[in-house]
Amino acid sequence: MNLASMASRRRWLLLGLAALAVVALVAAGAVVITRLTGNDTPDRTAPVAGSPSATPAGTPTPSPSGPPPGANITGPLNLLLVGVDTRVSVPGWEPHADAVLVLHVPKGLGRAYLFSLPRDLLVDIPAFPKAGYAGGKTKLTHAMSYGSRVPGKPKQPSTAQGYELLRSTVSGYTGLRIDAGAVLTFTGFDRLVNALGGVDVYIDQRVASLHRRPDGKHRESVPGGYTGPQMVYEKGERHLNGWQALDYARQRYITGGDYARQRHQQQLIRALTRKILDEGLARQPERVDQVVAALGDTLIYVGGRRIVDLAYALGGVPEDRFVLVGLPGSGVGKGSAYRGEQLTSVGQKFITELRAGRADAYLSAHPTLRIKT
């Protein structure tokens, strides 16, 4: 590859870094440190965005004088971003969707809306013969695990196949066509944040870590939980390094529960995206290389278009038009028996209005749905 092509490729990757940051941050809610070893490695059931295998060997690099990647992508676009609870040290462990986010970009690509669906949302999961699943009504998180089952290979679940069933489930629930998506584990996430020099975020409530000590080491696992000193994230403006950002976004046993965790994940997404834009990485190709390398094997990309095309197209969304939306919900059950979560009528109506192109008007009438950063 000549120098001009290399420089051009860097520019395209850079312009999509804001979009890739959105994808990478989803992993923050997907981490589970196994009690057996305290260590995980990435799922390799499909090529990752940062690896050479993610792009077909015969794909030419467009000329700098030609149209940019994704020039014919005009929207609307819907991306499904999934953080996976994956314990690969446990034989046959099936991946669960621990964080499920939808990025909707209306026609014209001038604005974007990011919202989360609760992992425990009660949904109709369609039949999926490929995995031998007959269908049923249960928690959204299980769509990934049920879909990942490979008949005849009980100890070799496929995360990419699990994504197929999750995508169908989310599409059926929201009424949105899913154009592409990404599945992430946590490996390399802290390296990504560290490669950017950390991230500045407003901590909107006091959060005590279930998993980490103040020095970053893992707390000791004991029957029924963990013991030892806890890392505490106090309310206010904070600068977080990689492990801190990851740890902060994992916590759900806090005031607000999983809905608070969803909000914190989205705030971190916005903060990381702002960091990338504010640093002007286009003028620092060596930093671009660092960040892209840090993504490494954290990402499984699933889509019909190349990720560089989508990233370039989304790179033009103005930072102040990247809207974070928190959908309210409540528990479902009978008596003390908990079955899962459901969105309130206000949350459900947002999705309806989003499909109809009236999201801004709806958010103006329901300003509490906007997540502040």
C-alpha positions as CSV (number, residue, x, y, z in Angstrom):
1,M,0.0,0.0,0.0
2,N,1.5,3.4,-1.0
3,L,1.8,6.4,1.3
4,A,-1.1,8.2,-0.2
5,S,-3.4,5.2,0.3
6,M,-2.2,4.7,3.9
7,A,-2.9,8.3,4.7
8,S,-6.3,8.1,3.0
9,R,-7.2,5.0,5.0
10,R,-6.2,6.7,8.2
11,R,-8.5,9.7,7.4
12,W,-11.4,7.4,6.8
13,L,-10.8,5.5,10.0
14,L,-10.5,8.7,11.9
15,L,-13.7,10.2,10.6
16,G,-15.5,7.1,11.8
17,L,-13.9,7.0,15.2
18,A,-16.8,8.8,16.9
19,A,-19.1,6.1,15.6
20,L,-16.6,3.4,16.6
21,A,-16.4,4.9,20.1
22,V,-20.1,4.4,20.4
23,V,-19.7,0.8,19.5
24,A,-16.7,0.3,21.8
25,L,-18.4,1.8,24.8
26,V,-21.2,-0.7,24.7
27,A,-18.6,-3.2,26.1
28,A,-18.6,-1.2,29.4
29,G,-21.9,-2.8,30.4
30,A,-20.9,-6.2,29.2
31,V,-18.2,-7.2,31.5
32,V,-18.4,-10.1,33.9
33,I,-15.2,-11.1,35.7
34,T,-15.5,-14.8,36.3
35,R,-15.2,-16.1,39.8
36,L,-13.1,-19.0,38.7
37,T,-10.1,-17.2,37.2
38,G,-10.9,-13.5,37.2
39,N,-9.9,-13.4,33.6
40,D,-11.6,-13.5,30.2
41,T,-10.5,-13.7,26.6
42,P,-12.4,-12.5,23.6
43,D,-15.0,-14.6,21.7
44,R,-13.6,-15.3,18.3
45,T,-16.7,-16.7,16.5
46,A,-16.5,-13.9,13.9
47,P,-14.0,-11.4,12.5
48,V,-13.5,-8.3,14.4
49,A,-13.5,-4.7,13.1
50,G,-9.9,-4.0,14.1
51,S,-8.4,-7.1,12.5
52,P,-7.2,-7.6,8.9
53,S,-9.7,-10.5,8.5
54,A,-12.7,-8.1,8.9
55,T,-12.3,-6.8,5.4
56,P,-12.1,-9.2,2.4
57,A,-8.6,-9.5,1.0
58,G,-9.8,-8.3,-2.4
59,T,-11.4,-5.1,-1.2
60,P,-9.6,-2.2,-2.9
61,T,-8.8,1.0,-1.1
62,P,-10.7,3.8,-2.9
63,S,-8.7,6.6,-4.4
64,P,-8.4,9.8,-2.4
65,S,-9.8,11.7,-5.4
66,G,-12.9,9.4,-5.6
67,P,-16.0,9.4,-3.5
68,P,-15.5,8.7,0.2
69,P,-16.5,5.4,1.7
70,G,-20.3,5.2,2.3
71,A,-21.0,8.2,0.1
72,N,-24.2,6.6,-1.0
73,I,-25.5,6.0,2.5
74,T,-28.1,8.6,3.2
75,G,-30.2,7.0,6.0
76,P,-32.2,6.2,7.8
77,L,-29.9,3.8,9.6
78,N,-30.5,1.6,12.7
79,L,-27.5,0.0,14.4
80,L,-27.8,-2.6,17.1
81,L,-24.9,-2.4,19.6
82,V,-24.6,-5.3,22.0
83,G,-22.4,-5.8,25.1
84,V,-21.9,-9.5,25.8
85,D,-21.6,-11.2,29.2
86,T,-19.2,-13.9,28.0
87,R,-17.4,-16.3,30.4
88,V,-15.2,-18.2,28.0
89,S,-13.3,-19.9,30.8
90,V,-16.5,-21.8,31.6
91,P,-17.0,-24.7,29.1
92,G,-20.1,-24.2,26.9
93,W,-21.0,-20.9,28.5
94,E,-23.6,-19.2,26.3
95,P,-23.3,-15.5,25.7
96,H,-25.9,-13.2,27.2
97,A,-26.8,-9.7,25.9
98,D,-25.9,-7.7,29.0
99,A,-26.2,-4.3,27.3
100,V,-28.5,-3.6,24.3
101,L,-28.4,-0.2,22.6
102,V,-30.0,1.0,19.4
103,L,-28.5,3.9,17.4
104,H,-31.1,5.5,15.1
105,V,-29.9,8.0,12.5
106,P,-32.7,9.6,10.4
107,K,-32.6,10.2,6.7
108,G,-30.0,12.9,5.9
109,L,-27.7,11.7,8.7
110,G,-27.9,15.1,10.5
111,R,-28.9,13.7,13.9
112,A,-28.6,10.5,15.9
113,Y,-30.6,9.0,18.8
114,L,-29.1,6.4,21.1
115,F,-31.4,4.5,23.5
116,S,-31.0,1.4,25.6
117,L,-33.4,-1.5,26.0
118,P,-33.3,-3.2,29.5
119,R,-31.5,-6.6,29.5
120,D,-34.5,-8.0,31.4
121,L,-37.1,-6.6,29.1
122,L,-39.9,-9.1,28.5
123,V,-40.2,-9.7,24.8
124,D,-41.5,-12.2,22.3
125,I,-38.5,-14.0,21.0
126,P,-39.3,-15.6,17.6
127,A,-38.6,-19.2,16.7
128,F,-35.0,-19.8,15.4
129,P,-34.7,-23.2,13.7
130,K,-30.9,-22.7,13.2
131,A,-30.4,-23.0,16.9
132,G,-33.3,-25.4,17.6
133,Y,-35.2,-22.7,19.5
134,A,-39.0,-22.9,19.3
135,G,-39.7,-19.3,20.4
136,G,-41.3,-17.8,23.5
137,K,-41.8,-14.8,25.8
138,T,-38.9,-14.2,28.1
139,K,-36.1,-11.7,28.9
140,L,-34.3,-9.9,26.0
141,T,-30.9,-11.0,27.3
142,H,-31.7,-14.6,26.6
143,A,-32.3,-14.1,22.9
144,M,-28.5,-14.0,22.4
145,S,-27.9,-17.2,24.4
146,Y,-30.8,-19.1,22.8
147,G,-29.7,-18.1,19.3
148,S,-26.0,-19.0,20.0
149,R,-26.7,-22.7,20.4
150,V,-25.2,-24.8,17.6
151,P,-26.9,-28.2,17.3
152,G,-24.5,-31.0,17.8
153,K,-21.9,-28.6,19.4
154,P,-23.2,-28.0,22.9
155,K,-19.8,-26.5,24.0
156,Q,-19.2,-24.3,21.0
157,P,-21.9,-21.5,21.1
158,S,-21.7,-18.9,18.3
159,T,-22.0,-15.3,19.3
160,A,-22.5,-14.2,15.7
161,Q,-25.4,-16.6,15.4
162,G,-26.8,-15.4,18.7
163,Y,-26.8,-11.9,17.4
164,E,-29.1,-13.0,14.5
165,L,-31.8,-13.9,16.9
166,L,-31.3,-10.9,19.1
167,R,-31.5,-8.7,16.0
168,S,-34.8,-10.2,15.0
169,T,-36.1,-9.9,18.5
170,V,-35.2,-6.2,18.8
171,S,-36.5,-5.4,15.3
172,G,-39.8,-7.1,16.2
173,Y,-40.1,-5.2,19.4
174,T,-39.2,-1.7,18.1
175,G,-40.5,-2.0,14.5
176,L,-37.1,-0.8,13.3
177,R,-35.2,-2.5,10.5
178,I,-31.7,-3.2,11.8
179,D,-29.1,-2.4,9.2
180,A,-25.9,-3.5,11.0
181,G,-24.5,-3.9,14.4
182,A,-21.7,-4.9,16.7
183,V,-21.1,-7.3,19.5
184,L,-18.4,-6.6,22.0
185,T,-16.6,-8.2,24.9
186,F,-14.5,-6.2,27.3
187,T,-11.0,-7.2,26.2
188,G,-9.1,-4.1,25.2
189,F,-11.7,-1.6,26.3
190,D,-9.5,-0.2,29.0
191,R,-6.6,0.0,26.5
192,L,-8.9,2.1,24.2
193,V,-9.7,4.6,26.9
194,N,-6.1,4.8,28.0
195,A,-5.0,5.3,24.4
196,L,-7.1,8.4,24.5
197,G,-5.6,9.6,27.7
198,G,-8.7,8.8,29.8
199,V,-12.1,10.3,29.6
200,D,-13.8,13.2,31.5
201,V,-17.3,12.5,32.6
202,Y,-19.8,13.9,35.1
203,I,-20.7,11.3,37.7
204,D,-24.3,12.0,38.5
205,Q,-24.6,9.9,41.7
206,R,-22.3,8.3,44.2
207,V,-21.4,4.8,42.9
208,A,-19.6,2.2,45.0
209,S,-18.0,-0.6,42.9
210,L,-19.0,-4.1,43.6
211,H,-15.9,-5.5,41.8
212,R,-12.9,-3.2,42.2
213,R,-10.7,-1.9,45.0
214,P,-9.4,1.7,45.0
215,D,-6.1,0.5,43.6
216,G,-7.9,-1.1,40.7
217,K,-7.3,-4.7,41.8
218,H,-10.3,-7.0,41.9
219,R,-12.1,-7.5,45.2
220,E,-12.0,-10.9,46.7
221,S,-14.9,-13.2,45.8
222,V,-16.7,-14.8,48.6
223,P,-19.9,-16.8,48.9
224,G,-22.7,-14.4,48.2
225,G,-20.6,-11.6,46.8
226,Y,-17.3,-9.8,47.3
227,T,-15.3,-8.5,50.2
228,G,-12.6,-5.9,50.9
229,P,-12.2,-2.1,50.2
230,Q,-14.4,-0.7,47.4
231,M,-13.6,1.8,44.7
232,V,-16.1,4.7,45.1
233,Y,-17.0,7.2,42.3
234,E,-18.1,10.4,44.0
235,K,-20.6,12.7,42.4
236,G,-19.0,15.5,40.2
237,E,-16.7,16.0,37.3
238,R,-14.2,13.2,37.2
239,H,-11.3,12.0,34.9
240,L,-11.5,8.2,34.5
241,N,-8.8,5.9,33.2
242,G,-9.6,2.7,31.3
243,W,-10.3,0.4,34.2
244,Q,-12.2,3.1,36.1
245,A,-14.5,3.9,33.1
246,L,-15.2,0.2,32.5
247,D,-15.9,-0.5,36.2
248,Y,-18.1,2.6,36.6
249,A,-20.3,1.6,33.7
250,R,-20.7,-2.0,35.0
251,Q,-22.4,-1.1,38.2
252,R,-26.1,-1.8,38.5
253,Y,-26.6,-2.5,42.2
254,I,-27.0,1.2,42.8
255,T,-29.8,3.7,43.2
256,G,-31.8,3.4,39.9
257,G,-30.5,-0.1,39.2
258,D,-30.1,-1.2,35.6
259,Y,-31.7,2.0,34.4
260,A,-29.0,4.1,36.1
261,R,-26.4,1.8,34.6
262,Q,-27.9,2.4,31.1
263,R,-27.7,6.1,31.7
264,H,-24.1,5.9,32.8
265,Q,-23.1,3.9,29.8
266,Q,-24.7,6.4,27.4
267,Q,-23.0,9.3,29.3
268,L,-19.6,7.6,28.8
269,I,-20.4,7.1,25.1
270,R,-21.0,10.8,24.7
271,A,-17.9,11.7,26.8
272,L,-15.7,9.4,24.7
273,T,-17.1,10.7,21.5
274,R,-16.5,14.3,22.6
275,K,-13.0,13.4,23.6
276,I,-12.2,12.0,20.1
277,L,-13.7,15.1,18.3
278,D,-12.1,17.7,20.6
279,E,-8.7,16.2,20.3
280,G,-8.7,16.7,16.6
281,L,-7.2,13.3,15.8
282,A,-7.3,14.0,12.1
283,R,-4.1,15.9,12.6
284,Q,-2.5,13.1,14.6
285,P,-2.3,10.0,12.4
286,E,-0.1,8.2,15.0
287,R,-2.9,8.6,17.6
288,V,-5.4,7.2,15.1
289,D,-3.2,4.2,14.7
290,Q,-3.0,3.8,18.5
291,V,-6.8,4.0,18.9
292,V,-7.5,1.6,16.1
293,A,-5.0,-0.9,17.4
294,A,-6.5,-0.6,20.9
295,L,-9.9,-1.7,19.4
296,G,-8.2,-4.8,18.3
297,D,-10.1,-7.9,19.1
298,T,-12.8,-6.3,21.2
299,L,-15.3,-6.1,18.3
300,I,-17.4,-8.5,16.3
301,Y,-19.1,-6.5,13.4
302,V,-22.2,-7.8,11.7
303,G,-23.6,-6.0,8.7
304,G,-24.1,-5.8,5.0
305,R,-21.9,-2.7,4.5
306,R,-18.3,-2.4,5.5
307,I,-17.8,-0.8,8.9
308,V,-15.6,1.9,7.3
309,D,-18.5,2.9,5.1
310,L,-20.9,3.2,8.1
311,A,-18.3,4.9,10.2
312,Y,-17.5,7.5,7.6
313,A,-21.2,8.2,7.1
314,L,-21.9,8.6,10.8
315,G,-18.8,10.7,11.3
316,G,-20.6,13.7,10.0
317,V,-23.3,13.8,12.7
318,P,-22.7,17.0,14.7
319,E,-21.7,16.3,18.3
320,D,-24.5,18.5,19.6
321,R,-27.1,16.5,17.7
322,F,-26.1,13.2,19.2
323,V,-29.1,12.7,21.5
324,L,-29.1,10.3,24.4
325,V,-32.5,9.0,25.4
326,G,-33.4,7.1,28.6
327,L,-36.5,5.0,28.3
328,P,-38.3,4.5,31.7
329,G,-39.6,1.1,32.7
330,S,-40.8,-0.9,35.6
331,G,-40.7,-4.5,36.9
332,V,-43.2,-7.1,35.9
333,G,-44.3,-9.9,38.1
334,K,-47.0,-11.4,40.4
335,G,-46.6,-10.9,44.1
336,S,-42.9,-11.4,44.9
337,A,-42.2,-13.4,41.7
338,Y,-40.1,-11.2,39.4
339,R,-40.4,-11.9,35.7
340,G,-38.6,-9.0,34.1
341,E,-39.0,-5.4,32.9
342,Q,-41.4,-3.5,30.7
343,L,-41.2,0.0,29.3
344,T,-43.7,2.5,30.5
345,S,-46.3,3.9,28.0
346,V,-44.1,7.0,27.7
347,G,-41.0,4.9,26.8
348,Q,-43.0,2.8,24.4
349,K,-44.5,5.9,22.7
350,F,-41.0,7.3,22.1
351,I,-40.1,4.4,19.9
352,T,-43.4,4.8,18.0
353,E,-42.7,8.5,17.4
354,L,-39.1,7.8,16.5
355,R,-40.3,5.5,13.7
356,A,-42.7,8.2,12.5
357,G,-39.9,10.9,12.4
358,R,-41.4,12.9,15.3
359,A,-38.7,12.2,17.9
360,D,-37.7,15.8,18.5
361,A,-41.3,16.9,19.1
362,Y,-41.9,14.0,21.5
363,L,-38.7,14.8,23.4
364,S,-39.7,18.5,23.7
365,A,-43.0,17.3,25.2
366,H,-41.1,14.8,27.5
367,P,-37.8,16.5,28.3
368,T,-37.0,14.1,31.2
369,L,-36.3,11.4,28.6
370,R,-33.2,13.3,27.5
371,I,-30.1,12.1,29.3
372,K,-27.9,15.0,30.4
373,T,-24.1,14.8,30.0
